[in-house]
C-alpha cells in the first residue's frame, strides 16, 4: 500500500499527530505542524517553527513530481515514459527526444520535422559562438612564453585545456546572441505562458550544444571545422562537427554512429541525477534553458557524475595490466583507492544499462582497447569477493561506458561532454515539465551549527 496515515507521538510534548501518506511519501511541510516550546532549547534549532527534515545530499527526499522516467531499483528496470529500454533500443535521437520532451512517440512525419528543425537550428548558430571557442587557448596557455633566465631560454608549458571552460564559453556566447530568451530582461513568465516559444528555445539549445561540442573538439585537436548538413540526423551532424568522419567519404561511420545512438538511448535520462537536479534548481527561478544547460554542464564534469566515466578510464590506466588487479582490489578494500564506476546510488544490484553497453562494445571489437580486459578482470574478481558482494557493489554504466566513447574515437577528457550530448534530452524534458507544472522555487534550509547569540566585537579597540 502506498497511501495511508503516519501516526507520530512527539516525546518532547507527548502530542500525537497524523500525517497523510501519499505515493509512499509524506510532505515535509506537514511536519512543520509538529512543534515544541523553545524553552531550554538552542535558539538555532527554531523548534517553534516546526519539525524540519535533515537529509544531507537529499538521499531520501523527493523534490518534484515527474512523468518522464522511472527506475525500479529492485528489478533493475528503467522506463522512459512507460517504455522499456528494449522497446526503445532501435530509436534514433529524434524519436527518443520527441518521446521524452512531449510524452508521445512520434510519427514518421513528426520525426522528420524534428530532424530538419534541429539541423536548421545548427546551421543558424552565429559564427561568433565558434569564434569565441577558437579564440580561447586549447593548451592551457596564452601562447608560447619564453624568458631568459641565467642565459637559458625557458619555455613555459601548461596542461591541455579542459573541454569544460570551452563549452561554458561557447554556450555563454550563444546566450549573448539571443537576449530575448532571458526572462529577467524580457518577460518573467515567458517560458510558462508561451510554451510554443519555450519549445522553440529548447530545440535551439539542443542544436547549439551540438555546435559548441563540435567546435570544442575541433579546436582542441586543431582540425578544420565541418558545418552541419540539412539532410543529416542529429547524431550524424554531431559526428561531422566533431570531426569523426571517414577521410575518403567525408561521412560518419554508420557503425560508430549506431554505437553512439544505442548508448545514447541508455543514457538519455536517469531521473533526478545531478545534471537534471542542477537544471531544476536553476530553472526554479524561471531561468532560460541555455542558462540551465550551463549549470548542468558544470555539474556533470565532477568525478562523482559524468566525470566518473573519465575517472574510471584513468583509474584503469593506472592499473595498466590484468596482473595488477588483485593488488588494486586490496587497496580498494583497505580504503586506499577509489574505484570509479563501481556501485550506484540508485541501483543496489546490477545497473540495467551495463549488459546492453557490453553488447555495444562487441560492435567496437576491432578497436584495440587493452584496458577493457583490465575492467573485465576487475568485475570477475569483484563478483567473487565478499567485500563487494556484501555491499552490493556492481559495475555501473560509467565503468564500461567509457570504452564506448574511446572505441568510437573520443578522447577520455571529452567523455563528459559526449555524455551530455545524450543526457541533454532528459535535461530539456525536465526543464519543460518544470515550466509547464509551475514548479516551486528551490529554497532549502540548513541546520545552523555556529553561535546562536551575538559574540563579542572582534574588532580591535582604538
TADA-V172604 format. One record per residue. N is the residue number from 1. RES is the residue in one letter. OMEGA is omega as a letter, one per 20 degrees, with the letter a starting at -180 (* if undefined). Layout:
n->(N | N)
res->(RES | RES)
omega->(OMEGA | OMEGA)
This chain:
n->(1 | 2 | 3 | 4 | 5 | 6 | 7 | 8 | 9 | 10 | 11 | 12 | 13 | 14 | 15 | 16 | 17 | 18 | 19 | 20 | 21 | 22 | 23 | 24 | 25 | 26 | 27 | 28 | 29 | 30 | 31 | 32 | 33 | 34 | 35 | 36 | 37 | 38 | 39 | 40 | 41 | 42 | 43 | 44 | 45 | 46 | 47 | 48 | 49 | 50 | 51 | 52 | 53 | 54 | 55 | 56 | 57 | 58 | 59 | 60 | 61 | 62 | 63 | 64 | 65 | 66 | 67 | 68 | 69 | 70 | 71 | 72 | 73 | 74 | 75 | 76 | 77 | 78 | 79 | 80 | 81 | 82 | 83 | 84 | 85 | 86 | 87 | 88 | 89 | 90 | 91 | 92 | 93 | 94 | 95 | 96 | 97 | 98 | 99 | 100 | 101 | 102 | 103 | 104 | 105 | 106 | 107 | 108 | 109 | 110 | 111 | 112 | 113 | 114 | 115 | 116 | 117 | 118 | 119 | 120 | 121 | 122 | 123 | 124 | 125 | 126 | 127 | 128 | 129 | 130 | 131 | 132 | 133 | 134 | 135 | 136 | 137 | 138 | 139 | 140 | 141 | 142 | 143 | 144 | 145 | 146 | 147 | 148 | 149 | 150 | 151 | 152 | 153 | 154 | 155 | 156 | 157 | 158 | 159 | 160 | 161 | 162 | 163 | 164 | 165 | 166 | 167 | 168 | 169 | 170 | 171 | 172 | 173 | 174 | 175 | 176 | 177 | 178 | 179 | 180 | 181 | 182 | 183 | 184 | 185 | 186 | 187 | 188 | 189 | 190 | 191 | 192 | 193 | 194 | 195 | 196 | 197 | 198 | 199 | 200 | 201 | 202 | 203 | 204 | 205 | 206 | 207 | 208 | 209 | 210 | 211 | 212 | 213 | 214 | 215 | 216 | 217 | 218 | 219 | 220 | 221 | 222 | 223 | 224 | 225 | 226 | 227 | 228 | 229 | 230 | 231 | 232 | 233 | 234 | 235 | 236 | 237 | 238 | 239 | 240 | 241 | 242 | 243 | 244 | 245 | 246 | 247 | 248 | 249 | 250 | 251 | 252 | 253 | 254 | 255 | 256 | 257 | 258 | 259 | 260 | 261 | 262 | 263 | 264 | 265 | 266 | 267 | 268 | 269 | 270 | 271 | 272 | 273 | 274 | 275 | 276 | 277 | 278 | 279 | 280 | 281 | 282 | 283 | 284 | 285 | 286 | 287 | 288 | 289 | 290 | 291 | 292 | 293 | 294 | 295 | 296 | 297 | 298 | 299 | 300 | 301 | 302 | 303 | 304 | 305 | 306 | 307 | 308 | 309 | 310 | 311 | 312 | 313 | 314 | 315 | 316 | 317 | 318 | 319 | 320 | 321 | 322 | 323 | 324 | 325 | 326 | 327 | 328 | 329 | 330 | 331 | 332 | 333 | 334 | 335 | 336 | 337 | 338 | 339 | 340 | 341 | 342 | 343 | 344 | 345 | 346 | 347 | 348 | 349 | 350 | 351 | 352 | 353 | 354 | 355 | 356 | 357 | 358 | 359 | 360 | 361 | 362 | 363 | 364 | 365 | 366 | 367 | 368 | 369 | 370 | 371 | 372 | 373 | 374 | 375 | 376 | 377 | 378 | 379 | 380 | 381 | 382 | 383 | 384 | 385 | 386 | 387 | 388 | 389 | 390 | 391 | 392 | 393 | 394 | 395 | 396 | 397 | 398 | 399 | 400 | 401 | 402 | 403 | 404 | 405 | 406 | 407 | 408 | 409 | 410 | 411 | 412 | 413 | 414 | 415 | 416 | 417 | 418 | 419 | 420 | 421 | 422 | 423 | 424 | 425 | 426 | 427 | 428 | 429 | 430 | 431 | 432 | 433 | 434 | 435 | 436 | 437 | 438 | 439 | 440 | 441 | 442 | 443 | 444 | 445 | 446 | 447 | 448 | 449 | 450 | 451 | 452 | 453 | 454 | 455 | 456 | 457 | 458 | 459 | 460 | 461 | 462)
res->(X | X | X | X | X | X | X | X | X | X | X | X | X | X | X | X | X | X | X | X | X | X | X | X | X | X | X | X | X | X | X | X | X | X | X | X | X | X | X | X | X | X | X | X | X | X | X | X | X | X | X | X | X | X | X | X | X | X | X | X | X | X | X | X | X | X | X | X | X | X | X | X | X | X | X | X | X | X | X | X | X | X | X | X | X | X | X | X | X | X | X | X | X | X | X | X | X | X | X | X | X | X | X | X | X | X | X | X | X | X | X | X | X | X | X | X | X | X | X | X | X | X | X | X | X | X | X | X | X | X | X | X | X | X | X | X | X | X | X | X | X | X | X | X | X | X | X | X | X | X | X | X | X | X | X | X | X | X | X | X | X | X | X | X | X | X | X | X | X | X | X | X | X | X | X | X | X | X | X | X | X | X | X | X | X | X | X | X | X | X | X | X | X | X | X | X | X | X | X | X | X | X | X | X | X | X | X | X | X | X | X | X | X | X | X | X | X | X | X | X | X | X | X | X | X | X | X | X | X | X | X | X | X | X | X | X | X | X | X | X | X | X | X | X | X | X | X | X | X | X | X | X | X | X | X | X | X | X | X | X | X | X | X | X | X | X | X | X | X | X | X | X | X | X | X | X | X | X | X | X | X | X | X | X | X | X | X | X | X | X | X | X | X | X | X | X | X | X | X | X | X | X | X | X | X | X | X | X | X | X | X | X | X | X | X | X | X | X | X | X | X | X | X | X | X | X | X | X | X | X | X | X | X | X | X | X | X | X | X | X | X | X | X | X | X | X | X | X | X | X | X | X | X | X | X | X | X | X | X | X | X | X | X | X | X | X | X | X | X | X | X | X | X | X | X | X | X | X | X | X | X | X | X | X | X | X | X | X | X | X | X | X | X | X | X | X | X | X | X | X | X | X | X | X | X | X | X | X | X | X | X | X | X | X | X | X | X | X | X | X | X | X | X | X | X | X | X | X | X | X | X | X | X | X | X | X | X | X | X | X | X | X | X | X | X | X | X | X | X | X | X | X | X | X | X | X | X | X | X | X | X | X)
omega->(a | r | a | a | r | r | a | r | a | a | a | a | a | r | r | a | r | a | a | r | r | a | a | r | r | r | a | a | r | r | r | r | r | a | a | r | a | a | r | r | r | a | r | r | r | a | a | r | r | a | r | r | r | a | r | a | a | a | a | a | r | a | a | r | a | r | a | a | a | r | r | a | a | a | r | a | r | a | r | a | r | r | r | r | r | a | a | a | a | a | r | r | a | r | a | a | r | a | a | a | a | r | a | r | a | r | r | a | r | r | r | r | r | r | a | a | r | r | r | r | r | a | a | r | a | a | a | r | r | a | r | r | a | r | r | r | r | a | r | r | r | a | a | a | r | r | r | a | a | r | r | r | a | r | a | a | r | a | r | a | r | r | a | a | r | r | r | r | a | r | r | r | r | r | r | a | a | a | a | r | a | a | a | a | a | a | a | a | a | a | r | a | r | a | r | r | r | r | r | a | r | a | r | r | r | r | a | r | r | r | r | r | r | a | a | a | r | a | a | a | a | r | a | r | r | a | r | a | a | a | a | r | a | a | r | r | r | r | r | a | r | r | r | a | r | a | a | a | a | a | r | r | a | a | r | r | r | r | r | a | a | r | r | r | r | a | a | a | r | r | a | r | a | r | a | r | r | r | a | r | r | a | a | r | r | a | a | a | r | r | r | r | r | r | a | r | a | r | a | a | r | a | r | r | a | r | r | r | r | a | r | r | a | r | r | r | r | r | r | a | r | a | a | a | a | r | r | r | r | r | r | a | r | r | a | a | r | r | r | r | r | a | a | a | a | a | r | r | a | r | a | a | a | a | r | r | r | r | r | a | r | r | r | a | r | r | a | r | a | a | r | r | r | r | a | r | r | a | r | r | a | r | a | a | a | a | a | a | a | r | r | a | r | r | r | a | a | a | r | a | a | a | r | a | a | r | r | r | r | r | a | a | r | a | r | r | r | r | r | r | r | a | r | r | r | r | a | r | r | r | a | a | a | r | a | a | r | r | a | r | r | r | a | r | r | r | a | a | a | r | a | r | r | r | r | a | a | a | r | r | r | *)
